[in-house]
Amino acid sequence: MKKFSTVIILMLLTAMFVSACSKSNSESNEQLIEKAESLFNEERSLSDKFDEDVVKLYSDEAEIKFVIIQSGKKQEMKYGGKEFKEMVARSMSLAKERNDKDVYSDVKYEVLEDKRVKITANRYSNLYKYDSPFSCIVGPDTNGEWKFLKVDFEMHR
């Protein structure tokens, strides 16, 4: 009987320890939104300064999709994270020369089931003078660092 009660006590202590660990490792929705908001604001700040370090905020495994709308025709473009980062780095000096900045409004954050965060917003192009929808998913990459994992937007020409 003594052996049985020792086993029960050990099981209860193990269950309490596992429960305490999982609670301390899980983040609240508010904490996840704070991380997402911080990452989004950092991206906006670096972009507005035309700082090439902005590419460090995107995962190498990110999925980038945008639709170019020109003369009523739509063309969908897709890039992987590495390819997109290279393209942004190459085009940053031209963007700076043209003062090509975007303004985001009506920004909303939604925690997804997998503890990533979806960000939606209205994107206004100061250079081309149009509004378009923007959405992205941010969260930990394969190294556990918070990055942009997926981005969808439109470009009008």
C-alpha positions as a Markdown table, in Angstrom:
| # | Residue | x | y | z |
|---|---|---|---|---|
| 1 | Met | 0.0 | 0.0 | 0.0 |
| 2 | Lys | 2.9 | 2.4 | 0.8 |
| 3 | Lys | 4.3 | 1.8 | -2.6 |
| 4 | Phe | 1.0 | 2.5 | -4.3 |
| 5 | Ser | 0.6 | 5.9 | -2.4 |
| 6 | Thr | 4.2 | 6.8 | -3.3 |
| 7 | Val | 3.4 | 6.2 | -7.0 |
| 8 | Ile | 0.2 | 8.3 | -6.8 |
| 9 | Ile | 2.0 | 11.2 | -5.1 |
| 10 | Leu | 4.7 | 11.1 | -7.8 |
| 11 | Met | 2.1 | 11.1 | -10.5 |
| 12 | Leu | 0.3 | 14.1 | -8.9 |
| 13 | Leu | 3.6 | 16.0 | -8.6 |
| 14 | Thr | 4.5 | 15.2 | -12.2 |
| 15 | Ala | 1.1 | 16.4 | -13.4 |
| 16 | Met | 1.4 | 19.6 | -11.4 |
| 17 | Phe | 5.0 | 20.2 | -12.7 |
| 18 | Val | 3.9 | 19.6 | -16.3 |
| 19 | Ser | 0.9 | 21.9 | -15.9 |
| 20 | Ala | 3.0 | 24.7 | -14.4 |
| 21 | Cys | 5.6 | 24.4 | -17.2 |
| 22 | Ser | 3.0 | 24.5 | -19.9 |
| 23 | Lys | 1.3 | 27.6 | -18.3 |
| 24 | Ser | 4.6 | 29.5 | -18.1 |
| 25 | Asn | 5.6 | 28.6 | -21.7 |
| 26 | Ser | 2.2 | 29.5 | -23.2 |
| 27 | Glu | 1.6 | 33.1 | -24.2 |
| 28 | Ser | -1.6 | 35.0 | -23.8 |
| 29 | Asn | -3.3 | 36.4 | -26.9 |
| 30 | Glu | -2.4 | 39.9 | -25.6 |
| 31 | Gln | 1.3 | 38.9 | -25.5 |
| 32 | Leu | 1.1 | 37.5 | -29.0 |
| 33 | Ile | -0.6 | 40.6 | -30.4 |
| 34 | Glu | 2.1 | 42.8 | -28.7 |
| 35 | Lys | 4.8 | 40.8 | -30.4 |
| 36 | Ala | 3.0 | 41.1 | -33.8 |
| 37 | Glu | 2.4 | 44.8 | -33.3 |
| 38 | Ser | 6.1 | 45.3 | -32.4 |
| 39 | Leu | 7.3 | 43.4 | -35.4 |
| 40 | Phe | 4.9 | 45.3 | -37.7 |
| 41 | Asn | 5.9 | 48.7 | -36.3 |
| 42 | Glu | 9.6 | 47.8 | -36.7 |
| 43 | Glu | 9.0 | 46.8 | -40.3 |
| 44 | Arg | 7.1 | 50.1 | -40.9 |
| 45 | Ser | 9.9 | 52.2 | -39.3 |
| 46 | Leu | 12.7 | 50.5 | -41.2 |
| 47 | Ser | 10.8 | 50.7 | -44.5 |
| 48 | Asp | 10.1 | 54.4 | -44.0 |
| 49 | Lys | 13.8 | 55.0 | -43.5 |
| 50 | Phe | 14.6 | 52.9 | -46.5 |
| 51 | Asp | 16.8 | 50.7 | -44.3 |
| 52 | Glu | 17.8 | 47.4 | -46.0 |
| 53 | Asp | 17.8 | 45.7 | -42.6 |
| 54 | Val | 14.0 | 45.5 | -43.1 |
| 55 | Val | 14.7 | 42.2 | -44.9 |
| 56 | Lys | 15.9 | 40.6 | -41.7 |
| 57 | Leu | 12.3 | 40.7 | -40.4 |
| 58 | Tyr | 11.2 | 38.2 | -43.1 |
| 59 | Ser | 11.6 | 34.5 | -42.8 |
| 60 | Asp | 13.7 | 32.8 | -45.4 |
| 61 | Glu | 10.7 | 30.4 | -45.7 |
| 62 | Ala | 8.2 | 33.2 | -46.1 |
| 63 | Glu | 5.5 | 33.1 | -48.8 |
| 64 | Ile | 5.0 | 36.4 | -50.5 |
| 65 | Lys | 2.2 | 36.9 | -52.9 |
| 66 | Phe | 1.0 | 40.1 | -54.6 |
| 67 | Val | -1.2 | 41.0 | -57.5 |
| 68 | Ile | -0.2 | 43.7 | -59.9 |
| 69 | Ile | -3.2 | 45.5 | -61.4 |
| 70 | Gln | -2.4 | 47.5 | -64.5 |
| 71 | Ser | -4.8 | 48.7 | -67.2 |
| 72 | Gly | -7.5 | 46.4 | -65.8 |
| 73 | Lys | -5.4 | 43.3 | -66.0 |
| 74 | Lys | -4.3 | 41.3 | -63.0 |
| 75 | Gln | -0.9 | 39.5 | -62.7 |
| 76 | Glu | -0.2 | 37.4 | -59.7 |
| 77 | Met | 3.4 | 37.2 | -58.5 |
| 78 | Lys | 4.8 | 34.8 | -55.9 |
| 79 | Tyr | 8.1 | 34.8 | -54.2 |
| 80 | Gly | 9.8 | 32.7 | -51.5 |
| 81 | Gly | 11.3 | 34.6 | -48.6 |
| 82 | Lys | 15.0 | 34.5 | -49.7 |
| 83 | Glu | 14.0 | 35.7 | -53.2 |
| 84 | Phe | 11.8 | 38.5 | -51.9 |
| 85 | Lys | 14.5 | 39.7 | -49.5 |
| 86 | Glu | 17.0 | 39.9 | -52.3 |
| 87 | Met | 14.5 | 41.8 | -54.5 |
| 88 | Val | 13.8 | 44.3 | -51.7 |
| 89 | Ala | 17.5 | 44.9 | -51.0 |
| 90 | Arg | 18.1 | 45.5 | -54.7 |
| 91 | Ser | 15.2 | 48.0 | -55.1 |
| 92 | Met | 15.6 | 49.9 | -51.8 |
| 93 | Ser | 17.8 | 52.7 | -53.3 |
| 94 | Leu | 15.2 | 53.3 | -56.1 |
| 95 | Ala | 12.4 | 53.4 | -53.5 |
| 96 | Lys | 14.4 | 56.0 | -51.5 |
| 97 | Glu | 15.1 | 58.1 | -54.6 |
| 98 | Arg | 11.3 | 58.1 | -55.4 |
| 99 | Asn | 10.3 | 58.5 | -51.7 |
| 100 | Asp | 8.1 | 55.4 | -52.3 |
| 101 | Lys | 6.4 | 55.0 | -48.9 |
| 102 | Asp | 3.2 | 53.3 | -47.8 |
| 103 | Val | 0.8 | 54.3 | -45.1 |
| 104 | Tyr | -1.2 | 51.7 | -43.3 |
| 105 | Ser | -4.6 | 52.3 | -41.6 |
| 106 | Asp | -7.3 | 50.3 | -40.0 |
| 107 | Val | -4.7 | 47.8 | -38.8 |
| 108 | Lys | -6.2 | 44.7 | -37.1 |
| 109 | Tyr | -4.6 | 41.8 | -35.3 |
| 110 | Glu | -6.1 | 38.3 | -35.0 |
| 111 | Val | -4.5 | 35.4 | -33.1 |
| 112 | Leu | -4.6 | 32.2 | -35.1 |
| 113 | Glu | -5.0 | 28.7 | -33.6 |
| 114 | Asp | -1.3 | 28.0 | -34.1 |
| 115 | Lys | -0.3 | 31.0 | -32.0 |
| 116 | Arg | 0.7 | 33.0 | -35.1 |
| 117 | Val | -1.0 | 36.4 | -35.7 |
| 118 | Lys | -2.8 | 37.6 | -38.8 |
| 119 | Ile | -2.5 | 41.3 | -39.5 |
| 120 | Thr | -4.9 | 43.0 | -41.9 |
| 121 | Ala | -4.8 | 46.6 | -43.0 |
| 122 | Asn | -5.5 | 49.2 | -45.6 |
| 123 | Arg | -2.4 | 50.1 | -47.5 |
| 124 | Tyr | -2.1 | 53.5 | -49.2 |
| 125 | Ser | 0.7 | 54.1 | -51.8 |
| 126 | Asn | 2.0 | 57.6 | -51.5 |
| 127 | Leu | 3.8 | 57.3 | -54.8 |
| 128 | Tyr | 0.9 | 55.9 | -56.9 |
| 129 | Lys | -2.0 | 57.3 | -54.9 |
| 130 | Tyr | -4.2 | 54.3 | -54.3 |
| 131 | Asp | -5.6 | 52.2 | -51.5 |
| 132 | Ser | -5.4 | 48.4 | -51.4 |
| 133 | Pro | -5.9 | 45.5 | -49.0 |
| 134 | Phe | -2.9 | 44.1 | -47.1 |
| 135 | Ser | -2.6 | 41.0 | -45.0 |
| 136 | Cys | 0.3 | 39.1 | -43.4 |
| 137 | Ile | 0.9 | 36.3 | -40.9 |
| 138 | Val | 3.7 | 36.7 | -38.4 |
| 139 | Gly | 5.0 | 34.4 | -35.8 |
| 140 | Pro | 8.0 | 32.3 | -34.8 |
| 141 | Asp | 10.1 | 30.9 | -37.7 |
| 142 | Thr | 12.0 | 27.6 | -37.6 |
| 143 | Asn | 14.5 | 29.3 | -35.2 |
| 144 | Gly | 11.8 | 30.6 | -32.9 |
| 145 | Glu | 12.3 | 34.2 | -33.9 |
| 146 | Trp | 9.3 | 36.3 | -34.7 |
| 147 | Lys | 9.3 | 37.1 | -38.5 |
| 148 | Phe | 6.9 | 37.8 | -41.4 |
| 149 | Leu | 5.8 | 34.3 | -42.6 |
| 150 | Lys | 3.3 | 35.2 | -45.2 |
| 151 | Val | 2.4 | 38.4 | -47.0 |
| 152 | Asp | -0.4 | 39.2 | -49.5 |
| 153 | Phe | -1.0 | 42.6 | -51.1 |
| 154 | Glu | -2.0 | 44.4 | -54.3 |
| 155 | Met | 0.0 | 46.9 | -56.4 |
| 156 | His | -1.7 | 49.2 | -58.9 |
| 157 | Arg | 0.2 | 50.7 | -61.9 |
